[in-house]
């Protein structure tokens, strides 16, 4: 058995509560995580197909070249920025305004 395998077997399985407590107490946690099995909920990639007109593809390619990234990266970043902008606008609309006094008679 290699040292890596024996280290994995030697790891104590702990609850999320114990893990959090260990972290909150300043303990080292990086070696406690099995990074091969780690995942971030909600960030799994899903494939979608979108048809763009030729002029849009050409414009995206120009921007991608200018930025030194792929066309897909430009699309992802721009969509993420717009979604964040829309989310912020909705949040601002939903926020309660200052308390108003009822009109006096």
N, C-alpha and C positions, 0 to 999 in steps of 0.2 A: 504494500500500500504506500502511495506517495505521501509526502508531507502535507500536500494540499488536500488530499482525500481524508487523511486522518484529522486534519484541522476542521474540515467540514463535519465529520462525524462527532468531533469533540465539542462542537458548538451546542450550547444548551438552548433548547427551544424555550423562548420566553413569550409572554403575552405582550400585547401592544401596550398595556398599562405599565408593565415592567420596563419595556423598551423606552417608553416616554419618560419614566421616572429616572432611568439611567442617564438619558440625554439631558434632562432638566438638572440633574446633579453634576453635570459637566463631564460625564463619562464619555469615552471614545466609543463610537458606534459604527464607524465605517467597516470595520472588520466583522461586524455582526450581521451584515446584510449580504444575502446571496444575490449579487448583482446580475447573475445570469437569469434569475427568475423575477427580477424587479420590473415593475411596469407602472405607468401613470394612468390612472383611470380617466377616461374621456379623451385621451390623446392618441388612441389607436387610429392608424390611418385607414381610410376607406376610399376606394376608387370611385370617381365620378367622371363622366364624360360630358364635355361642354363643347358645343360648336361655336366658333368665333368667325366673323367675317375676315377675309384676307387682310384688309387694312389694319384690323386690330392685331392680328398675329404679327404683322410687320412692325407695328408700333411697339408691341411687347418685346419683340426681338431686339429692336434698337435700344430700348430701355435696359434690357437684360445685359446687352453687350456693354453699354455705358456703365452699368453698375458692377459688371464682372461676375454675374450670377446667371443661373439658368432661367428660362422663360417661366418654368413652373414656380421657381422661388419668387419671382416678381408677382405672379398671380396670387400665390399664397399670402405674401406680405401685404399686398394691397387689399385683398379681401379681409384679412385679419384686422388691418387698420380701420377699414370702413365699418366692420362689425363692431369694433370697439367704440368707434365714434357714435354709431347708432345706439349702442347700449348706454353710453354716457348721456346721450340726449334723452333717452327714455327715462333714465334714472333721475335726471334733473327735472323732468316733467312730473314725475311721480312724487318727488320730494315735497313734503308739506311746506307751504309758505309760512310767513310769520303769523302768529296768532292775531286775529282781528277782533276788535271789540264790536259788539252789536251796536247798531246805530242808536243813538239816544233820542228819545221822543220829547 
